[in-house]
Every structure is written in C-alpha cells, then in structure tokens.
C-alpha cells in the first residue's frame, strides 16, 4: 500500500526537541515532509505574514528520509506554504507539535500549534495538534509517544469529520504516576487573570511585561482540564466556526 504523506509543523521552531520527536514517530507511519518556523512562534494564534516576504529553505537538521524546510513565517504560514508551493499533492495528515506546554482550554485560542492544525482542517486535511504539559527544553516525551502513536493510527484508519481537527494534550511525566488513558472532552471554561507589570528601561522609557495566572472556573468532569488534572490524555475536537449559534435568534429579535 502507498504510504500516506504527512506534513509536520510546530510553533516552537524546527530544532525544538518536541518536533524532532514527532518527526521520528511520524516516519513510522508515512512519508514525512517538515515545514516549520525557523525559530519560536509561540502564542502567534492564526497569524499570517502579509507585510513582509516569506523565506523557506530546505535544510538538514537530523539525517532521515524526510524533507525539511525552515520557514521565516508563522505556523499557519508554514501550512499554507507547504500546501500551495512545496508539496505536489495535498497531505493525507497534518500534525503539529509536540508543543512544549499546555494548549488546553482557552489556550487553544492563542496557540500557534493548534492554529496550524486548524489551518490543515480548513484545507480538508485530517489534522492533529499534540501538546505535552512540560515547558522544559529537555522534556521527556517517552510516555507521550504511545498515545501519539495511538491517536495517529486511529485518525489514519478512520479519518476525521470535515473541518475538524483534534487538540491532544498529554500530562507531564511524573514519577510513580502513569497516564490513566484517553478522555474525549470539551474545552473547559477557564481564562488567564492577566496583569501588565510596568517597568522602566535604562533610557527612562516605560515598557510592560505580561504576567498572570490560569484560572479554571469549570467544575465539570467532562472537560480537558479535569482529564489532565486526573492524569488522562485529553482530546478535544476543534473547528474554525466560532459562531455563537444560540445568540442568532435572540439578536434577530432586536435588530
């Protein structure tokens, strides 16, 4: 059988250990092409480059059968460029990650990792965003690998609903605490309580540093935050339609 064509990208940059592990895993499933940012692009959301040129160079990071391209743009730029310029055929699968840190709940809005997966879904490609709840550069991806393989195999075998991608978050490896399994979840109602610290540089000019804490307001046991807190892998189906459907009828009555 013909091996599937798999597009791999991320938002931590092409040399991040998360994407290097994801490339290695995906090579077991198909023919891999990597198009990823040349440096960190975290929290870029669905940003695209429109006011400057995009540069994309074929490179060799680690020896392997995959082709790799380093792109000066955002994660979404990488997916668009791959589909429209670099690949002769549309990929059978688009995977993004493995992100260093959580993309659960409200974080999906800001995530470059998940925006790349959403862009793949927009193009009709089965797409998955993988994140590990460990922000360290040398994070341990070994326990996550089993679940990445299971989710990938399932999507390749069964496909995805049109326009839908998967947001997969994996708990951090903790000694003597194994992952309990997989939960299909909804996105928890949570937010960041943010503050901007005002500081002054050596020239006397003010600047601001974003800080804050993540607060989960949702007590439901069907959410991604509950699953992760109880050491399950959370899978949330995500799509690009953000219409507030319940508000359509009420707004129609007052306009």
MIVEXLO-55972 format. One record per residue: x, y, z of N, C-alpha, C in turn; residue in three letters. Coordinates in steps of 0.001 Angstrom, whole numbers, padded with zeros to 6 digits, always signed. Layout:
# MIVEXLO-55972
XYZXYZXYZALA ...
# end
This chain:
# MIVEXLO-55972
+000837-001200+000000+000000+000000+000000+000870+001247+000000UNK +000350+002295-000619+001071+003563-000653+001105+004185+000734UNK +002299+004606+001146+002423+005249+002450+001811+006643+002407UNK +001082+007041+003474+000477+008376+003492+001536+009471+003546UNK +001191+010618+002990+002048+011798+003056+001663+012600+004292UNK +002627+012846+005161+002366+013501+006441+003139+014807+006517UNK +002417+015903+006726+003019+017218+006939+003202+017440+008433UNK +004424+017790+008837+004734+018046+010242+005152+019500+010422UNK +004586+020151+011428+004944+021535+011734+004863+021746+013240UNK +005138+022971+013685+005020+023293+015120+005083+024793+015310UNK +005146+025242+016572+005336+026671+016838+006562+026948+017695UNK +007252+025896+018141+008457+026079+018956+009732+026188+018122UNK +009599+026005+016826+010759+026086+015946+011243+024718+015508UNK +011870+024670+014350+012203+023406+013707+013236+022589+014470UNK +014005+023222+015335+015030+022488+016078+014575+022057+017472UNK +013343+022401+017862+012843+022046+019196+012760+020531+019355UNK +013005+020048+020567+013001+018607+020789+011617+017998+020574UNK +010554+018781+020789+009206+018267+020576+008963+017858+019140UNK +009325+018724+018197+009089+018383+016789+010046+017306+016312UNK +011270+017282+016876+012209+016230+016481+011654+014849+016874UNK +011033+014763+018048+010412+013507+018461+009205+013178+017593UNK +008417+014182+017240+007236+013949+016413+007635+013465+015016UNK +008692+014049+014455+009179+013607+013142+009582+012138+013192UNK +010316+011779+014222+010769+010391+014366+009576+009431+014418UNK +008552+009799+015170+007369+008951+015285+006630+008860+013952UNK +006444+010000+013281+005677+010030+012034+006369+009278+010906UNK +007694+009170+010957+008406+008401+009935+007988+006936+009919UNK +007429+006445+011023+006945+005067+011072+005579+004918+010412UNK +004897+006035+010184+003541+005985+009632+003469+006349+008150UNK +004422+007123+007668+004309+007565+006283+005517+008326+005816UNK +005372+008953+004650+006413+009807+004076+006253+011207+004641UNK +007273+011687+005311+007173+012919+006095+007826+014085+005373UNK +007112+015215+005365+007670+016493+004948+007489+017472+006101UNK +008561+018120+006499+008542+019053+007613+008622+020480+007073UNK +007671+021307+007463+007732+022746+007183+007422+023441+008502UNK +008428+024040+009096+008277+024582+010450+009004+025916+010565UNK +008613+026738+011540+009262+028040+011724+010746+027898+012040UNK +011526+028885+011606+012965+028851+011854+013317+029226+013291UNK +012344+029662+014073+012541+029996+015476+011216+029951+016201UNK +011203+030205+017509+009970+030129+018291+008878+031067+017777UNK +007667+030540+017690+006490+031309+017257+005307+031030+018179UNK +005591+030811+019453+004529+030503+020405+003554+031669+020545UNK +002293+031322+020809+001222+032300+021044+000975+033212+019846UNK +001279+032732+018652+001008+033517+017443-000420+033345+016950UNK -001144+032387+017522-002510+032168+017084-002558+031861+015593UNK -003559+032433+014913-003731+032163+013482-003118+033265+012621UNK -002078+033890+013138-001429+034983+012403-000812+034486+011103UNK -000876+035339+010072-000208+035077+008805+000633+036293+008430UNK +001618+036087+007582+002529+037154+007174+002016+037812+005905UNK +001730+039119+005966+001226+039821+004783+002021+041079+004453UNK +002901+041537+005364+003595+042796+005131+005104+042623+004982UNK +005554+041394+004827+006969+041141+004569+007100+039825+003819UNK +008273+039567+003264+008470+038365+002465+008593+037139+003366UNK +008258+035998+002817+008473+034726+003484+009674+034045+002847UNK +010553+033537+003689+011692+032777+003192+011566+031343+003694UNK +011920+030406+002822+011781+028997+003159+012936+028236+002517UNK +013772+027642+003350+014962+026967+002871+014924+025498+003244UNK +015283+024635+002290+015408+023224+002606+016682+023015+003415UNK +016553+022283+004508+017681+022115+005424+017806+020656+005847UNK +018878+020337+006527+019052+019031+007159+019362+019282+008624UNK +018435+018876+009511+018660+019002+010949+019230+017700+011481UNK +018492+016629+011291+018962+015279+011605+018808+014427+010355UNK +019720+013498+010152+019613+012634+008990+018348+011794+009087UNK +017656+011681+007976+016434+010895+007925+015877+010928+006520UNK +014796+010209+006305+014204+010139+004975+013329+011346+004657UNK +012993+012143+005680+012071+013248+005485+012757+014447+004826UNK +011947+015219+004080+012388+016524+003595+012021+017557+004644UNK +012903+018535+004857+012652+019544+005877+012883+020944+005324UNK +011954+021844+005676+012039+023230+005264+011912+024135+006487UNK +012804+025089+006587+012779+026079+007653+012177+027361+007102UNK +011108+027839+007732+010337+028972+007211+010437+030166+008152UNK +010533+031347+007591+010635+032569+008398+009296+033013+008969UNK +008193+032366+008571+006875+032820+008965+006303+032113+010178UNK +005004+032241+010332+004252+031678+011447+003906+030217+011175UNK +003382+029506+012173+002938+028131+011920+001899+028029+010814UNK +000955+028965+010769-000054+028934+009714+000582+029216+008354UNK +001544+030149+008304+002294+030361+007064+002906+029056+006571UNK +003461+028289+007504+004134+027037+007140+003171+026071+006466UNK +001964+025931+007019+000977+025023+006435+000527+025531+005069UNK +000248+026817+004972-000182+027394+003694+000893+027225+002623UNK +002120+027500+002983+003218+027410+002027+003434+025967+001589UNK +003357+025048+002539+003528+023634+002206+002487+023181+001193UNK +001227+023510+001438+000135+023039+000593+000164+023713-000780UNK +000494+024990-000799+000392+025751-002049+001655+025762-002893UNK +002825+025489-002291+004067+025626-003038+004999+024419-002947UNK +005143+023850-001786+006216+022898-001571+005833+021451-001870UNK +004556+021126-001731+004100+019752-001933+003378+019617-003265UNK +003600+018504-003923+002945+018256-005206+001517+017773-005014UNK +001251+017136-003903-000102+016664-003594-000470+017079-002170UNK -001745+017152-001901-002209+017511-000563-001869+016397+000414UNK -001405+016735+001617-001059+015700+002604-002269+014871+003014UNK -001995+013661+003407-003047+012804+003964-003274+013096+005443UNK -002290+013737+006075-002368+014045+007502-001471+015241+007789UNK -001938+016126+008650-001130+017247+009137-001035+017125+010650UNK +000190+017093+011168+000375+017025+012621+001237+018198+013067UNK +000884+018751+014210+001569+019940+014731+002007+019670+016163UNK +003259+020024+016484+003779+019793+017839+005122+019082+017786UNK +005474+018362+018782+004802+018268+020068+005094+019558+020829UNK +004058+020294+021187+004258+021569+021860+004818+021373+023265UNK +005724+022267+023633+006270+022279+024991+005342+023122+025870UNK +004354+022484+026491+003409+023193+027339+001980+022959+026907UNK +001052+023329+027769-000367+023047+027576-000998+023915+026489UNK -001928+023295+025759-002822+024036+024869-004272+023681+025162UNK -004562+023423+026425-005925+023086+026827-006739+024359+027056UNK -008048+024176+027118-008981+025251+027444-008769+026490+026568UNK -008731+027678+027175-008644+028941+026445-007339+029074+025675UNK -006327+028303+026061-005031+028394+025400-005096+028042+023922UNK -006130+027297+023521-006262+026928+022113-006421+028166+021233UNK -006971+029246+021793-007181+030475+021019-005857+031113+020628UNK -004883+031065+021527-003608+031746+021312-002557+030857+020653UNK -002794+029574+020633-001769+028601+020281-001412+028598+018796UNK -000131+028767+018504+000349+028579+017136+000300+027123+016734UNK +000561+026231+017696+000488+024792+017430-000891+024406+016923UNK -001923+024819+017642-003278+024445+017260-003772+025205+016040UNK -003313+026428+015845-003719+027169+014645-003212+026495+013381UNK -002027+025897+013454-001517+025146+012308-002422+023951+012017UNK -002878+023265+013079-003788+022132+012891-005133+022597+012338UNK -005637+023708+012833-006903+024261+012326-006767+024621+010852UNK -005627+025185+010473-005401+025527+009069-005421+024272+008203UNK -004815+023189+008695-004890+021937+007968-006316+021467+007788UNK -007126+021577+008855-008537+021186+008775-009299+022062+007792UNK -008970+023350+007745-009593+024247+006776-009367+023771+005350UNK -008231+023146+005134-007881+022650+003799-008423+021239+003554UNK -009205+020733+004485-009789+019419+004318-008852+018277+004650UNK -007778+018561+005391-006785+017556+005758-007042+017090+007189UNK -007111+015791+007457-007178+015340+008851-005967+015883+009613UNK -006205+016566+010719-005130+017292+011395-005200+017106+012899UNK -003999+017092+013521-003892+016870+014968-002846+017822+015529UNK -003161+018438+016663-002182+019198+017421-001841+018442+018698UNK -000549+018187+018912-000103+017463+020108+000632+018416+021048UNK +000315+018345+022340+000987+019164+023349+001288+018319+024578UNK +002453+018553+025160+002856+017892+026405+002939+018945+027496UNK +002382+018669+028663+002342+019654+029747+003686+019741+030461UNK +004712+020052+029678+006063+020210+030214+006751+021280+029374UNK +007079+022419+030009+007632+023556+029273+009149+023469+029099UNK +009799+022500+029727+011254+022453+029681+011755+022045+028304UNK +012934+022563+027950+013518+022264+026645+013831+020784+026509UNK +014223+020141+027588+014594+018730+027561+013486+017852+028138UNK +012244+018193+027822+011088+017439+028313+011183+015969+027906UNK +010606+015111+028743+010597+013676+028487+009329+013324+027704UNK +009507+012924+026448+008369+012603+025583+008093+011097+025515UNK +008822+010308+026283+008748+008854+026136+007358+008302+026471UNK +006762+008773+027554+005440+008264+027941+004361+008764+027000UNK +004577+009942+026414+003605+010509+025474+003573+009743+024160UNK +004675+009111+023804+004794+008506+022470+003724+007466+022199UNK +003424+006626+023175+002408+005588+022990+001086+006197+022556UNK +000700+007309+023175-000592+007931+022891-000566+008700+021582UNK +000563+009290+021249+000702+009944+019945+000546+008920+018828UNK +001158+007766+019011+001027+006707+018015-000417+006214+017917UNK -001073+006045+019048-002448+005539+019044-003397+006515+018360UNK -003279+007802+018671-004154+008806+018062-003881+008898+016567UNK -002620+008912+016182-002260+008999+014770-002809+007812+013993UNK -002614+006618+014510-003099+005419+013829-004613+005449+013674UNK -005303+005890+014715-006768+005953+014674-007251+006928+013612UNK -006625+008105+013538-007033+009102+012552-006719+008627+011134UNK -005575+007996+010932-005241+007478+009601-006220+006393+009164UNK -006684+005598+010104-007595+004499+009766-009030+004968+009577UNK -009466+005932+010390-010880+006296+010409-011161+007693+009836UNK -010122+008503+009621-010337+009849+009108-010914+010784+010157UNK -011318+011965+009712-011871+012985+010602-013097+013599+009958UNK -014001+014130+010772-015100+014920+010233-014532+016133+009501UNK -015174+016510+008419-014679+017613+007600-014596+018910+008412UNK -013455+019560+008333-013259+020835+009015-012911+020724+010482UNK -012756+019500+010988-012474+019284+012412-011046+018775+012577UNK -010358+019273+013610-009054+018739+013987-009099+018348+015458UNK -008052+017675+015914-008007+017212+017294-006974+017998+018087UNK -007380+018445+019266-006468+019086+020209-006130+018062+021285UNK -004917+017519+021221-004496+016438+022107-003483+016990+023105UNK -003839+016940+024384-002933+017355+025451-002572+016155+026306UNK -001285+016039+026629-000760+014866+027325-000144+015304+028645UNK -000508+014658+029759+000046+015061+031062+001565+014902+031111UNK +002182+015700+031949+003621+015598+032181+003949+014294+032895UNK +005078+013727+032518+005538+012514+033177+005875+012815+034633UNK +005249+012097+035555+005509+012244+036976+005880+010880+037531UNK +006913+010844+038345+007381+009575+038895+006268+008871+039666UNK +006120+007588+039384+005136+006722+040055+003686+007124+039773UNK +003461+007876+038672+002090+008255+038312+001928+008099+036811UNK +001352+006999+036392+001209+006694+034976-000027+007383+034389UNK +000007+007601+033079-001157+008122+032372-002273+007079+032447UNK -003478+007539+032767-004602+006651+033043-005347+006206+031789UNK -005108+006877+030664-005826+006558+029432-006203+007822+028690UNK -007213+007721+027843-007646+008840+026992-009079+009221+027347UNK -009336+010531+027385-010683+011050+027571-011028+011983+026399UNK -012181+011750+025782-012706+012695+024796-013474+013757+025568UNK -013097+015025+025386-013543+016090+026291-014109+017283+025527UNK -014709+018164+026308-014995+019512+025828-013955+020461+026415UNK -013857+021626+025835-012936+022653+026320-013469+023247+027621UNK -012634+023296+028639-013052+023855+029924-013240+025367+029822UNK -014171+025890+030616-014363+027343+030718-013337+027878+031719UNK -012293+028439+031198-011198+028945+032026-010613+030177+031352UNK -009750+030873+032056-009182+032099+031495-007885+032433+032223UNK -007187+033394+031671-005996+033938+032314-006364+035244+033019UNK -006067+035332+034312-006198+036599+035026-004868+037323+034852UNK -004881+038298+033973-003633+038898+033487-003323+040223+034171UNK -002047+040493+034243-001553+041779+034717-000386+042192+033835UNK -000206+043488+033697+000949+044014+032975+001836+044762+033967UNK +003020+044230+034183+003977+044911+035060+004643+046050+034293UNK +004540+047244+034848+005166+048402+034217+006592+048551+034735UNK +007524+048639+033815+008933+048790+034164+009528+049946+033361UNK +010735+050321+033710+011407+051428+033027+012783+050956+032575UNK +013102+051203+031290+014397+050773+030768+015483+051795+031132UNK +016766+051501+030860+017858+052417+031241+017758+053813+030634UNK +016984+053957+029563+016809+055264+028929+015591+056013+029461UNK +014941+055428+030453+013804+056104+031073+012474+055856+030389UNK +012434+054974+029414+011179+054692+028705+010444+053543+029386UNK +009128+053695+029491+008308+052656+030110+008119+051482+029155UNK +008083+050278+029719+007691+049098+028958+006888+048194+029879UNK +006248+047204+029286+005298+046379+030037+005603+044903+029831UNK +005450+044133+030918+005719+042700+030888+004458+041965+031323UNK +003938+041111+030417+002696+040398+030691+002922+039272+031704UNK +002128+039276+032759+002144+038194+033737+000691+037781+034003UNK +000508+036782+034800-000849+036363+035134-000892+034923+035591UNK -002084+034477+035941-002270+033091+036364-003498+032514+035672UNK -003418+031216+035407-004501+030499+034739-005521+030062+035786UNK -006790+030380+035539-007852+030053+036492-008936+029245+035790UNK -009222+028068+036343-010262+027205+035797-011556+027430+036567UNK -012585+027941+035879-013876+028208+036516-014841+027025+036366UNK -014422+025989+035676-015308+024902+035256-015135+023695+036178UNK -016218+023261+036806-016161+022112+037706-016590+020814+037027UNK -016867+020888+035724-017316+019692+035011-016242+018627+034923UNK -016680+017375+034959-015753+016252+034851-015636+015741+033420UNK -016201+016505+032471-016103+016139+031060-015177+017093+030300UNK -014349+017848+031040-013504+018861+030417-012063+018392+030262UNK -011342+019102+029396-009923+018794+029224-009131+019073+030499UNK -009482+020113+031227-008749+020426+032452-008938+019337+033512UNK -010160+018794+033626-010381+017709+034586-009577+016488+034186UNK -009597+016156+032897-008873+014982+032417-007383+015097+032716UNK -006813+016238+032422-005374+016426+032621-005014+016411+034107UNK -005867+017036+034929-005611+017052+036374-005645+015649+036961UNK -006403+014755+036311-006500+013377+036771-005627+012434+035949UNK -004689+013018+035244-003636+012297+034520-004157+011450+033365UNK -005160+011986+032673-005618+011405+031416-005128+012273+030256UNK -004960+011657+029113-004764+012401+027872-006117+012973+027471UNK -006165+014278+027209-007424+014899+026783-007419+015084+025269UNK -008546+014761+024637-008732+015005+023207-009995+015828+023034UNK -009834+017015+022477-010962+017906+022212-011070+018120+020708UNK -012216+017785+020094-012400+018109+018682-012603+019612+018514UNK -011907+020198+017563-011892+021658+017376-012228+021978+015921UNK -012997+023048+015717-013198+023518+014341-013134+025036+014303UNK -013086+025576+013085-012830+027012+012906-014078+027864+013028UNK -015257+027271+013014-016505+028042+013081-016735+028482+014523UNK -016577+029789+014791-016751+030286+016151-018063+031073+016306UNK -019021+030800+015410-020337+031418+015515-021003+031044+016834UNK -021575+032030+017513-022350+031766+018731-023802+031497+018314UNK -024074+030265+017928-025376+029926+017358-026556+030247+018275UNK -026475+030012+019603-027635+030329+020449-028016+031809+020430UNK -027090+032683+020049-027374+034120+020052-028033+034606+018765UNK -028061+033779+017732-028607+034243+016450-030077+034614+016579UNK -030883+033746+017183-032318+034019+017271-032605+035210+018176UNK -031887+035329+019311-032134+036456+020209-031730+037778+019572UNK -030627+037797+018839-030215+039016+018165-031161+039395+017032UNK -031709+038391+016351-032633+038662+015254-033899+039370+015730UNK -034257+039169+016997-035469+039789+017545-035271+041256+017889UNK -034024+041686+018054-033794+043077+018491-033192+043954+017406UNK -032842+043370+016268-032307+044184+015165-033301+044285+014043UNK 
# end
